[in-house]
Amino acid sequence: MRFVHLTLGVYIGIQTYQTQSILSGLLAGFLLYQVFTNSGCGGAYGCALPLKKKNNDTAEDVEYEEITTK
């Protein structure tokens, strides 16, 4: 996602320079800020990995039934 922000930020920045648009410049600056500070990614987890893995792997007692042949 950072690569996409970097690409869009640079592209919009070049377009801003050519068209002299202030609003586009703000958008380009915002995207480049996110790239350089590694912040604000969006999505469910915000591009961050969970710090701790919850361990739900507990061993349970299993009951076996003996099968006999007639």
Secondary structure, DSSP 8 states (H G I E B T S, - for coil): -HHHHHHHHHHHHHHHHHHT-HHHHHHHHHHHHHHHHT----SSSTT---SS------------------
